[in-house]
Amino acid sequence: MPNLSGIVQQLKTQRDRAQMEAERLNAAVMALGNLGNRGGRLRRARAVKKRKPLSAAARKKIAAAQRARWAQWKAARRGK
């Protein structure tokens, strides 16, 4: 039977090396990741805001205002 204690020792050594390498890579990623951020702040995805439903009266007012804007725009186009 081969020398198991030697094999175990080699595996522990390799594990320690891999762990150190992972720590160095994490540090590099953190350093480079902070370079692209404005003011060192983390970029966060903007939270989606839930909209409150509009009442029928509000929708009518908005539609009337938009129709008035379009009418004004069309009148200006006809005058040219």
N, C-alpha and C positions, 0 to 999 in steps of 0.2 A: 504494500500500500504506500502511495507516495506521501511525502512529508506534508501533511495537512496544515500544520501550524505555519509553515512557510508560505503556503498558498493563501491562507487567511491573512497573513501579514501583508502580502503583496496586494491583495484585494483592498485592505484597509488603506494602504498607501495610495492606491489609485483612486479610491473614494475621496480621500482628503484632497488630492490634486484636483479632481473634478469639482469638488465643492469650492475650492479657492478660485478656480477658473470661472465658475458660475458667479461668484461674488464680484469678481473683476468685471465680468460682462454686465452685470446689473448696474455697477457703478458707472460704467461707460454709457449705458443706455440712459441712465438718469441724467448724466452730465450733458449728453447730446440732446436729450429730450427737452431740457430746460432752455437750450439756446434758441429754439424756434418759438417759444412762448413770449407774448408781449409782457414785458415787465416781470418776467419770472412767474407769472400766474399760470395756472393750469387752464387749458382750454376745456371747457365743458360744453357738452351738447346742450343746446338751448331747450329748456323744458317746454313741452307743448302745453300751451294754456288752453284750458277748456273754455269755450265760448258759451255765454248765456244765450239762450234762444231769444230772438227778437219777437216782440209782439207784432200783431198784424198792423196796428197803427204805425209803429215805427217803420215797418217795411214799406208801407204806403208813403210815408214821408220821404224816405230814402229814394224810392222809385220816382216820386214827383220831382225831387231835386235833380235826379239824374236826367229825367226828361227835359227839365228846364235847361240844364247844361247843354244837352244835345241840340235843343232848339236854338240856343244862343250860338252854338258852334256852326250849325247849318245856316243860320241867318248871316253870319259873318262870311261864310263861304260863297253864298249867293251874291253878296255885295261886291265881290272882287271882280 
